Amino acid sequence: MSPAATTHPRGAAAWARDLAMGARFAVGGGREGWVRTLLTAVGVGLGVTLLLGAASVPHLMESRQERREARLIDLNTEKGTRPGAGTLLYRYSDTEFRGAGVHGTLLRPDGRSPVRPPGVHTLPRAGEMVVSPALGELLAAPGGALLHERLGRTVVGTIAAPGLAGPGELTYYAGDDSLTASGEVHRISHFGGALTTAPMNPTLGVIVVVACVVLLMPVVVLMATAVRFGGERRDRRMAALRLVGADRRMTRRMAAGETLCGALGGLLLGAGLFLLARRFIGRITLWDVNAFPSDLTPRPALVALIVLAVPLSAVLVTLVALRGVAIEPLGVVRQHTPRRRRVWWRLPLPVLGAVVLLLTGRAGPPPADARLHPALLAGGALLVLFGITVLLPWLVEAVVARLRGGPVPWQLAIRRLQLSSGTAARSVSGITVAVAGAIALQMLFAAVQDDFVRVAGQDGTPDRLTVTLPARDAATGRQTAEAFRATKGVRGVTAVLSPSALPVPDLAGPLAMATLTLDPRVPDAAEYARNTAARLDPSADVIGPHRAEQDSQFTSVRTGLLVASTVTMALIAASMLVSTLEQLRERRRLLAVLVAFGTRRADLGWSVLWQTAVPVALGLGLAVVGGCGLGLTLLRLVGKSAPDWSVIWPMTGAGAALVLVVTLLSLPPLWRLMRPDGLRTE
């Protein structure tokens, strides 16, 4: 036989052979193999679901803006429009119902073929209105009777999706024959225009860039944890392969192949979960934001990046993890057990990140923001959070190594942490990074929110409303006062006819104003007052005494972050539960042996709780320190120096509560794993 026939494949061919062999072990290694692969796929799939959701944000924002622009009325292009067959008169008639805004538009056609708003097939006639599906449901519900009375029209149709920003929007178009072209009533010949968007405030730019890092970093950490599920059993199996002739490189490549199989399964599972969630997205409203299923469409380039990055990252993480493991034919030697983790290279990472952030410049009016670079900003935040991630395993190992004594559950937990602190640290690293980032963002939001909020109103009394409506004559003020005094829930009225010293005919657009004092004991007193104002005049303006008017960009950024953080925390909880179950499954035989030797089940249950509580406490402590450090750096970046320390504890408490819920959900599987059949081996 020629020498060429006996040579082993090298290079890419060797990688392909060994990766394929590892994939065969993953799917054909019996019950243990496919359970481990399934858990890895679930952990990776949850992260992929969130990544696909993040990749859909650009299309979602564009779709919402396109629909809003399609129904926009551009008064600049409509100046001088004369009546015609296709023109109509319109007037906005917005209101508020139990804290939710209701957007309304009154219409009156000039001819027989008027233009129609997007999503409206037939214009409503006088006394009729077409409503969004969400508003239709509200009006049909028993709790919507007050709003139905205020609008006072018959519902004759539904606004289709092209005319709505989202499926949960409350909006309507109503016919009104009393409209005349004057004041706030305008004539138009078409719908559609461009939304004017001012350049983003530099401070908001800082928040957006840092938020992207804060929201995506936990996902990366959780996925890196998921691809290391079942590492101990896998390494023992690789030792058996060494016994039959495989070298170290082959075993590492085969281990990477097993992980690659789980990662590819996670890609498919994540895509399926994303498509499933996409179907029901229209029924979910988070922080007053929802979307149509078609809005949730990821960008093809970002999808391609996810498809390539997830498997590649899984292989790299596995190869890096195996650097500290010596897989020999007679067993596995884990080098990191006797060798302590070093802090000298971990501690400089967050410090370096803070320095990079400070070198990016200062967010403020020009020319202060000239040096503010998004890449440096993201890189600095990434270094800080990555530094927190790599510091946690060292901190857990350093602390548990010094713990001694205590009751039996405590000793069982501490001994397990001393033997394998890395697994425990990885399981809580996701929540640690998430809490640290959330603390920093909340400190930044609390410091800058006053710069984006303007308070309008007369005073700070919570039980007062101010009503303004057109006045036809001097008697309007008296009639307005009498109507409101007869309104349920109104216990005081002060009416003024408006700059009142001049005769009414000499005033241009006189107004009647009334300040109402509401009875706090009457539910919906404000809604009764708004109904009275609508009966007096549909154009009446009702405002609260201290209505906060926020900058639209600030509101959009804050709402987007609240939605994204809620989804991220939910997926973190799900991934942590999967990780906890995997750790319990790995210790199934050990738990069964301890029970067989007489260890009480309650002691084992408490030991599992302590195994979770100690890393969580250390992780949350590190999150508070790291989050405060990142927050103070960001405050210096935007020119603020007075942090609000009260925002720390809600985020820390939320993280602790999340871990507690996950731990409690893992207790039922724990009781099942302590049964005698856990001693069985294959």
N, C-alpha and C positions, 0 to 999 in steps of 0.2 A: 504494500500500500504506500502511495506517495506521501511525503511529509505534508503536503498541502491538505490531504484528506483528513489528517489527524489534528490539525490546528484548530483551536477554539476560536469562535468569532470574537472580534474585537471592535472597539469603538461603538458606533451606533447600533451595529448588529447585536453586540453583547448586551447593550442597554435594552434593546427591544426584546431579546430573548428573556432576560431576567425580569423585566417589568411584566411581561406576559405570564411568566411562571408565578410571580407574586399575585397577579390578578386571579390565577387559577386557585391558589390557596385561599384567597378571600371568598370566592363563591363556591368552592368545592371542598372546603375544609370541615364539613359537617356543621352541626348546629352552632358550635362555638364560632366558627368562621363567619357564617352569614349573619349571626346576631351582632357580632362585632362590626361587620361591614354595614349593617343596617343602622346601628347607632352612629357610626361615623357619617353615613349619608344623611341622617336626620340632623345632626349638628351642623354639617356643612350646608344642608338644604335651607335651614333657617336663616343662615347668613346670606346665602344666595338670594333668598326671597327679599330680604331687605336691600341688598345691592341692586336688584332689578327694580325695586321700588324707587331707590335713589336715582337710578338711570332714567326713570320715567318723569322725574320732576321737570326737566326742561320742556318736554312735550305737554305736560299737564298745564304749566304756566302759560305756554303759548296758546293752547286751545282755549283756556279760560279768557285770555286777553282777546283772542279773535272773536269769540262770541260776545264779549262786552263791547268791542268796537263795532260789531255788526249792528247792534241796537243803539249805538251812540248817535246823538243829534248834534251836529256841528253848526252852531249858530253863526259862525263866521262866514260860512258858505251859503247860509240861508237868508242873509240880509237882503231885504228888498224883494223877497219872493211874493209874487202876486197870486191871488186865488186862481185855481184851475181845476181841471177834472181830476188831477192826481195829487193835489195838495190837501193838507189837513192842518188843523190847529191842535196844539198839544200844551199840556201843563203838567208839571210834576205834582204829585199829591202823596208824598211819603208820610208814613205814620210809624208808630211804635206800639207793640203789643207785648206786654209782660217781658220787657227787656229785649225783645227781638225786633229788628228793623223790618218794615214792610214797605217795599218800593212800589209805588203806584204811578200811573200815567193816565191822564184824562185826554181823550181824543174827540175831535169833531171834524168829519170830512167836509171838504168844500165841494166836491163833485161826486160823480158816480163811480169813478175808478181810483180811489185814493191809494197811496202807498200803504203797505202793511209792515208792521214791525216783524222782525225775524221770529219764526215759530208761531205766528198767528195766521190762520187760514182765512178767517172772515172777521172784519172789524166789528166790534160790539156796537149795537145801537144805544140810544139814550136809555138809561136805566139797566143796562146789561154790562157784563164784564167777563173777560177771559182771564183765567188765573193759572198760576204754576201748579203742578201736581201737589207740591208740599202745602201751598196755601189752600188748595181745594180740600185736602185732608183736614187741615186745621179748621176751616170754616164748617165742614161737615161734622166735626167732633162736638160733643156737648160743651167742652171748654172754650169753643170758638164763637159762642153765641154773641158775646159782647163785640167782637171784631166784625162779625157779620152785620150786626146792627149799625156799626159805624160806617162800613162801606156802603150799605144800603142798596145793593144792586143784585140782580139775578145772574147767577153763574151760567153762562151759555157755551163755554168752551174751555179748552186747556191749552196752555202755551207749550209748544213742542221744545225738544232739547236745543235746537239752534238759537232759541231766544232766551236761554237761561245760562247764567254763569256756572251753576251747579244744580243737581237734582233737588237739593234741599232749600233752594232760594225761595223766599216769600215775595212774590211780585204779581202784579196784575195790570191789565189795560182795561179802561172803562170808557164807555161812551157818555158824552156830556154835551147837550145842545146849547147850554148857556155860555159856552166859551166864546170870547171875542178877542180879536187881536189887539191886546193892550196889556201893559204891565208885564206879568210873568207868563203870559200866553203868547206863543210864537207860532208862526206858520212855516211849515217845512214841505219839501218836495221829495225827500228821500231819507232813509235811515243809513247810518254808517259813518264812521269817521276814525280818526286816529287818536288814541289816548296820549296825552302829553305826559311824558315821564321826565322828571328832572334828574340830573346826575345824582347818583347815590351819595349820601352823606358819608364822608370818610370814616366816621365812627361806626356807622352801620356796615361799611365795608369790612372793618375789623371784625365785627360780630359775625358776619356771614362766613368769612374765611375760617375763623376759629371754630365756628359751629360745625362746619363741614368736617373738620378734623375730629372734633369731639364726638360727633355722631357716628362716624365711620370707623374710628379706632377701636371701639369695643367690638364691632363686628369682626374685624380682622383678628383680634385677640381670641374671640370665641371660636372662629374657624380654625385657628392654629391649635387651639385646645382640642377641638373635635377630631382633627386628623391624627392625634396621638392617643385616641381611645384604644384600649387593649394592648398597650405597648409591652407590658410584662409578659403576657402569654405569647405574643408574637416573637419576642426575643428568645424565649425558650424553644420555640419551634425552629427559629433560625439556627440555634445551637445544634439541633438534631440534623439540620442540613449540612452544617459543618462536619458532622460526624461521617456523613456519606460522601464527602469530597468537595463541598462548595468552599470557596475561599471567602475572605472578609468582604471584598468588593461585591461578589455575587450576592451574598446574604443581604447586604445593605440595599442593593438594587432591587432584590426581591421584596424586601420590606417596603421599599418605596412603591413597588408595584401594588402591594396590598392596599396601601394608603391611597394610591392613585385610583384604584377601583372604587373605594368608598367615596372619594372626591367626585368622580364622574357620576356615581349614583346620586350624590348630593346635588350636582348640577341639574340632573333630570328631576329630582324631587323638588328642588327649589323652584324650577320652572313650572312644575305642576301646581305647587302651592301658590305661586304668584298668579297663575291663570285662574285658579279657584278664587283667590281673594279678589281678583279683578272683577269677577262676575258679581260679587256682592258689595263692591266698593260704594255703589250709589246709595246703599241703605245705611251706611256708616257716616256719622258726622262727628268730627273731633274738633273742638274749639271753633264751632260754627263754620267749619270748612268741610266740604264734600266734593265729589267729582263723579263724572260719568265713567263707565268702564272704558270707553274708547279713549278717555284722557290718559289712562294709565298705560302708555305705550313707550317702552324704553327705546332710547336711541340705538340704532344698529351698531354704531362704532363702539358704544359703551358695552353693549351686549357681547360683542366680539372680544373686548378687553376682559370682561368677566369670565368668558368661556376659556380664554387662554390663561388668565392669571390664577384662577382657583386651582386647577390641576397642577400647574407649575409650582405654586406656593406649597401645595400639599407635599410634593416630592422634596422640595428644598427643606421644609420643616422636618420631615422624617430623617433626611440625611444629616441635618445639623443635630437632631436629638440623639442619633446613634453615635456621634463622635465621642460621647462620654460613656459608651457601653462597649465592653470587650466581649464579643460573642465567640466563645471557644467551643470545640467539639464536646467537651465534658460539662458545659454549663455556661452561665452568663455571669460576668463580673461587672457590676455597675461602679464605675470609677468615682461617681459623685457621692457615694455613700461615705467613704473615708475622707474624701477631699472636700474641705469646706468651700463654700462659695465665696468669691472675693468681691469686695465692695469698691475697690479702687477704680474699676472701669465703669461701674454702674452709677455712682454718685455724680460724676461730672456731666452725665447726659442731660438731666434736667437743668443743671446750672448753665450748660452750654446753650440749651434751648432758650432760657431766659435772656442770655446775652444776645442771641440772634434776634429775639423779639425787640429788645431795646435798640438794636442797631438799625431796625427798619425805619426809624423816624418817629414822627408824632402825627396822629390823625387829627387834623384841624383845618382851619381855613388856609388857603394858599398864602405863602409858599410852604407852610409847615408840613403839608401832606405830600410834598413833592417826592420825598424819598420813601414813601410807603409802598413796599413791593409785596404783592400777594404771595409770591413764591416763598420769600423769606419769612413772611408772617406764618404761612402754613407749615413751613419747615421748623420754625421755632416752636410752635405749639405741638407739632408731632414729636420733636425731641423731648419736650417736657413730659408728655403723656407716655412715651416709650420708656423714658427713664423711670417713671413711676411703675410701669409694668415689670421692668427687670429688677427693680429694687425690692419688690414684694417677695419673691422667693428667698432672697438673702435675709430679709427681715424675719420671715417665718422661721427659717432654719436657725437663725441666731437666737431667737427668743425661745423656741421650744427646746433647744439644746440645753438651756439653763433651768428648765422646769423639772422639779422632782416632787415625789410624794403625792399625797392626796388620796381620796377615795378610789375604789376600783374603777368606776367608769372614767374618772379623770386620768388614771394611770394608763388604762387601755388606749384612750384617745391620744395622750401625749406620746406614748411609745410608738403608736402608728405614725404620728406626725414626725417623730424623730427618724423613723425608718424611711419615710417617703414624704418629705415635706413639699417636694416639687409638684406632685400631683394635686395636693390640697391648695397650693398657691395658685396653680393654673386655673383651678375650678372657680376661684373668686376674683381672678384678675380682671375679667370682663366688667364686673360690677364695680370694682375699684376704679378702673379708668373712667367708667361712665359717671360715677359720683364725683370724681375729681374734676372732670370737664364740666359737669353741670354746676358745681360750686363756682368755678371760675366764670362761667357765662352768667349765672345769676348775680354775682357780684358786679359784673360789668353792666348788666341790665339795670340793676338797682341804682347804680351811680349815674347813668346817662338818661334814664327815662324822663326826668323832669325837663330835659332839653327838648323833648319831642312832644310834650303834652301842654296844651293850653286849656285852662279852665274857663268856661263861659257861664254866665248866670249872674243873679243878683246877690245871693248870699249862700251860706253853707247849710241852711236849714233843710233837712232831708224830706220834710213833708210839705213842700211848696212846689207849685208849678206856675209858670208864666205863660199866658196865652196872648197872642197878638193876632188881630184880624182886621180887615179893611172896615172903615167906618163911613157910612153914607151920610149921616147927619149927627147933630149933637145928642140925639136920643139914643144912639147906638151904645154908648157907654152904659146908660141905665139899663137898657134891654139886656146887654151882656151880663151885667151884674145880677139881674133878676134871674136869668137863665141858670147861672152857675150856683146861685144860692139855693135853687130848687133841685140841684143835682145831688144824688146820693153820694155820701162820703166827703162832701165839701162843707167845711164848717166856718169858713171865712173868705170874703171876697173884697178886694180893693181894685176898683176900676178907674182907669184914667183915659181921657181922650187926648192923643198926641197932637216938634219941639214945642198947648191948650190956651194960651193967652191970645191966640189969633182966631178970628171967625173961621168957621169950617170952610166956607167957599174959597177962602184965600189960601188954603193948605193944598199942597200937591200930594195926593195920596194920603189922606189922614188915616190914622190907625187908632183902634180901640185896644187898650191893654188891660189885662186883668191879672192880678196876683192872687192865686188860690192857696188857701191853707187846707190841707187834707186831714181827714180823721184817720189816724193810723190803725184804729180798731176795725175799720171797714175794709175787707179784702177788695182788691181791684178798684180802690177809690180813684187812682190815676186814670184807669181805663174808662170809668164813668165820666170823668171830666173831659177826656179826649172825645168821647162820643158826643157830649154836649157841644164842644167846639166844632166838631164836624157838622152837626146840625145847623149851627149858626152860620158857618161859612166853610165850604170844603177847603178853602185856601188858608184856614187858620193854622198858625204855627204854635205848637205846644212844646216847651222845653222845660227841662228840670232846672233847679236852682244852681247846680254846680256841674253842668254837663262838661265832661272832659272831651276835648277835641284833640285827637292824637294825629301825629304826622302819618300820612298814608304809608310811606315806606317803612317807618318804624313798626306800624301795626302789621304790615305784611310779613316782615321779618320775624317779629315776635310770634305771630300765629303759626307761621311755617315751622319755627323751632319747637313750639309746643306740640304740634302734630307729630313731627319727626321724632322728638324725644319720647313721646308716649308709645309710638310703635317700636322704637328701639328698646325701651325698657321691657316691653312685653316679650319681645324676641329674646332678650337677655334672660328673662325668667324661664322661658321655655328651654333655651339652650342649657342653662344651669341645671334644670331638672334632668335633662338627658345625661349631662355629665355626672350628676350625682348617682343616677341609676346605673351608669356604666361602672362607677367605682364600687358600688355595692355588689354588682355582678362579679367583678374581679375578685372580691373578697368572700364569695359565697362559701367556698369550702372552709375558709378560716372561721367564719361565723358559725358554720355548722359544727366544726370541731370544738369550738369554745362552749357551745350549748351542750354538746355531748359530754364534755368534761365537767358539767355542772354550773357553768356561768349563767347567772340569771338573765333572762331576756330583757328585763328592765335595765340592767346594768349595760347591756350591749346597746340598747336604744339610746340611753344617755351618753354612752361613749361616742356614738355616731353624731349626736347633737353637739358634743364638745369638739369633735373633730372638725365640724363646720364652724362653730362659734369662734374658736381661737383664730383661724385664718381670717374670718370675716372681721373680727374686731381689729386685728392688725391691719387688714386691708382698708377698712374705713378710716382708721387713724391716719394711715399713709395718704388716703384720698383727701382728708381734711387738710393736711399739711401741704401736699402737692397742689391741691385745688386753690388753696389760699395764696400760695406762692405764684401760681399762674395768674390768678385773679388780680393780685397786686401789680404784677408786671403789665397786664393789659390795662389796668387803670392808669398806670404811669404813661402808657403808650397813648392813651386818649386824653391825657391832661387832667385826670381826676386824682384826688388824694384822700378822699374820705370814704373808705369802704363801709358797707353795711354788713356787719358780722352776723346779723340775724338770719341771713339767707343760707347760712351754712347748715343749720340744724334740720330744716325740713328735708333737704336733699339727703343728708346722712341718715335721717330716720326712714326716708323712703327706701334707701338702699338696704338698710337693716330689715325692714318689714318684708321686702322682696325676698331676701335670703331666708327669712323665717318661714314664709309661705312655701318656698321651694322645699325646705327641710321637712316641714310637716307633710307635704305631699309625698315625700320619699319614705315615710315611715311604714305605710302598708306594704310596699314591696320588701322592706327590711324584715318584717315579721315572717313573710313567706320564705325569704332566703335562709332563715334560721331553722328550717325544718330538717329532719334527719336525712332526707334524700339528697341534701346538699353535699353529703360525703361521697356520693357516687361519682366515679370517674370513668372516662372512656379511653 
